[in-house]
Amino acid sequence: MNIRTSAYRLCAALLCCLTLFSCNENATGSGRLSGTLYVEVNLVDQDGSLLADRGDVKVSIDGSDRTATTSPTGLCRFDDLPAGTYDFTLTKPLFSNMKVYGFQFVGGGTAYLRDLYLTGLPDYAFNEFNATIDTASSLGADFVRITGTASAPAPATANRHIRVYMDTSAALTSRQSGHIGADVVTLQAGDQTFNGTVALSGLRSAGVRKGQAVYVLAYPMAYRTVGYYEPAVQEWHETNLGYFHSPVISFTMP
């Protein structure tokens, strides 16, 4: 064996060792790199104030049995997580839920999933809820007036919001596909009654004509907008709505 052949064999052996080392380091049985993923969650109350204790949020990896729970600082971690694309579900009782779709984790080290918010769900209901058309007023036929009374007043330091949905079907819902019009009216700070207007131009643009029945449904809505876009159905889900919605009422399109 000459010197050149011996050198080739030595280089080949070294290359093989290096390849094995690099493949086995921080790798899973499937050959994919693994690593640690930190998930950071912020909690806010129904009026938008950041909460100091951000613990007890359950973070689940969809399609697996892997879950983690946030500490009071809002952090949790997944160790030995293989590289891949993941969907996550975040839940906590009395708070909005959240889903994250298509998060790409490359593995081989540490990564962070941040800027996630859950909001406390509104805890009040409606004692009274009305939708009226007043063509004799300056509003004319262009607006519907939304009035009512909440079961508790807004705090003295913050307005609260009421999400109003409208559709020509009495089976309307808060889902994006479940209504043809949506707007917000305000419950002023310190008040228990609300009095706002919603424009009808969007309904007319959607083909609603004079004389048709329009149905209205409303939910208390947390101050911070929280939700997620679901690719499979191509819909935005509002998850910051209270438990107690109004009855479905109606008015006649002017």
ABEGO torsion letter per residue (X at the ends): XBAAAAAAAAAAAAAAAAAAAAAABGBBAAGBBBBBBBBBBBBBBAAGBBBABABGBBBBBBGBABBBBBBAAGBBBBBGBBBEBBBBBBBBBGBBBBBBBGBBBAEGEBBBBBGBBBBBBBABBBABBBBBBBAABAAEAABBBBBEBBABBBBAABBBBBBBBBBABAABBABAAABABBBBBBBBBGBABBBBBBBAAAAAAAGBBBGBBBBBBBBBBBABBBEBBBAAAGBBBBAABBABBBBBBBBBBX
